[in-house]
């Protein structure tokens, strides 16, 4: 049995936490930007939306600050990110509490999200001394050919509700050490966590003497974000959200020759072969599919199982699903919290109805919980659905805990089924057979940006580049060399000889 906070309690505690984090209280009782907790459905704070003038001022200030910030040596720029990492460590519980209250994440996942922020800060600080360019062998005598990475400009960050703080930090930590300045437009349904992050970064900047203008927060509906999309002063627009959103943003940024980094939907699949360690597979699958109530862009949505092990695997996943504690994410024992809002719940129900119409069989789950206690909060039982084929509903990303199960007999068919969907974010194979594993990771294996062996599709570490192909948008954030997207490359040829040999052997003058 889950117990829910009494009316008004979440708003009071959220206000206390914001105060401890040094953030402004959400002070506009009639404001159009509404923070509503998915835990109970009640409103916990309201804000005014940023006006056109405020957005313009934010971009102007970021652009002005950039002209100085780009000249600060990168290791010194790293100091602000190092301080942010310390503040995040100090305030980890408070920020995680806000994530739980505003996004509905269970406590350990909310803490994990803040840990991702701390991790990326550490990564970015190290990176601040490693923004390496290459030296290439020049074809001409007495010439040196090399490249230098320079700061790019203002980075606009548009982030989604489901990772309300971590995705901001991936972008911001890297952008700041790269010498860029940031204007952030968070999801309009998670404005309080955004206030908290902005306050912590302000404090970090003040503590190390960095200019306040390196970061600006703008809040509100999509029109606010559109100003970032269309403003030529925004050199890079990094956007996380739906494919629909990316389809609009990508061409608009491209039309003004801006750079975009798109991290859009996933429809992540896992292949389970007849050689899989099923104990391990069950744990990996249940976390990826039911964790975060299926609301990660990396959530597992499709299982492609060898027919010889399908019945046993489905049976074991079904049993695990039936034991998952569903309830208030504030309860320590809960593993599955609420869907974010009514629209998410409707999408869940619609997808299940379509799956049934396509001949799908709901093995377990699909029901609701606590609907009699809570009017506007949506707790659902993660659904496990056997499908006769990969029908149109399986090609769609439904941002809810639905795991479709398909079977195969031939490994080539498994890979073909896996790659058939339009999205290409994360993927996994469960097998102890090296040939199968290596084939899955090879050029004619998984077509996704992330391909894992013997673990689920979600929960990537920050050290790797994060993002995917096809309708996922092609962008890469976070670790590896994703920082290059946040900088501009200058190729430099220096002639230190007394001659002027032309490249390609050309003779002139
Ligand atoms: C997202 O859902 O937008 O790999 C990001 C993961 C997390 C990030 C997910 N590290 O599941």
Boltz pocket constraint, residues with backbone or C-beta under 6 A from the ligand:
constraints:
  - pocket:
      binder: B
      contacts: [[A, 116], [A, 162], [A, 163], [A, 167], [A, 240], [A, 295], [A, 296], [A, 297], [A, 298], [A, 457], [A, 458], [A, 459], [A, 460], [A, 461]]
      max_distance: 6.0
